[in-house]
Amino acid sequence: MPWNPDVYNQFKDIRFKPFYDLADLIKEETPMKAVDLGCGTGEQTAILTEKFPHAEFTGIDSSPEMLEKSKTLENERLHFKMAPTEEMLNSNESWDLIFSNAALQWSDDHPTLFPKLITKLKTNGQLAIQMPYQPENILNKILYSLAEEEPFKAQLNGWNRPSAVLTIDEYAQLLFENGIEDLNLSQKVYPIIAADHETLYNFISGSALIPYLERLNQEQQNEFTTEFKKRIAKAFPKLPAIYAFKRILMYGRKK
C-alpha cells in the first residue's frame, strides 16, 4: 500500500508546526551543503531552501508517490532523489547539515543508525532531527496492541512494528558519546483537537497504519480498521477530544 500524500496532508498544519520549530534551531552558514532525509513531497525542503539562501539541499525519500509532488520544486539549489536513508549512509558524501523531520522513526536500530548519521557530518556540521515519540502516543499504542491480538496476529503472520524511537535521555547519551556538542533536545506536545473519532483515525491512517494494512487483504483490512476505530472511541470517550501527540526534537553540532 503506497503512501498517499493527499491523506497525509489532511493534517498539514499540525505536521508543519514541529517542522518550523526544528528549522528555527538551525544556524545559517555559508556555504552549506544539506540533506533532508525523508523529505516526502519536498514542500518542507523547499521552505528550508528559502530560509537558508546560501544552502544547497538534496531531498531524499523512498516513496515515489510522495516524490511525484516534488518535481515542480527543483531548482539550482534544490534537488530530489528517490532512495532509502541507508543509501545515503553508504555513500561517500558528507554534509554541513543533516535534517530530518518526522521520518527516522521508520528506520530501525537507532543505537546503530545515529552514530552512522553523525559520521556523515563535516566538522562543525549540524544535526537537526524531529520524530514522533511513538512509545507514549496513544494511537500508536492501540495499534501495536491490536496487532498482537487474534485474529489479527495470525492474519499479519505475527508481524508487528515496535517503535524504534528511544527516550530523550538515550538520544542525549548517543549524541554526546558520538561527538555532538551544543545539544538542544526537547520533548514537546503538539495537541490535536478532534471533533470526532474519525479525525483521530484519519491522522494515523496516513502514516503508522499503512504497513499494517498493506499486509492484509480487503476483508481483513475492513475488520482491522473497524476494531481499531472502536478502540479509538473507547480511549477518547469525550468529544471534542484532545490528543496529546508527543514529539522529540534534537539539535547539535559535530566536534
Secondary structure, 3 states (H helix, E strand, C coil): CCCCHHHHHHHHHHHHHHHHHHHCCCCCCCCEEEEEECCCCCHHHHHHHHHCCCEEEEEEECCHHHHHHHHHHCECCEEEEECCHHHHHCCCCCEEEEEEECCHHHCCCHHHHHHHHHHCEEEEEEEEEEEECHHHCHHHHHHHHHHCCCCHHHHCCCCCCCCCCCCHHHHHHHHHHCCEEEEEEEEEEEEEEECCHHHHHHHHHCCCCHHHHCCCCHHHHHHHHHHHHHHHHHHCCCCCEEEEEEEEEEEEEEC
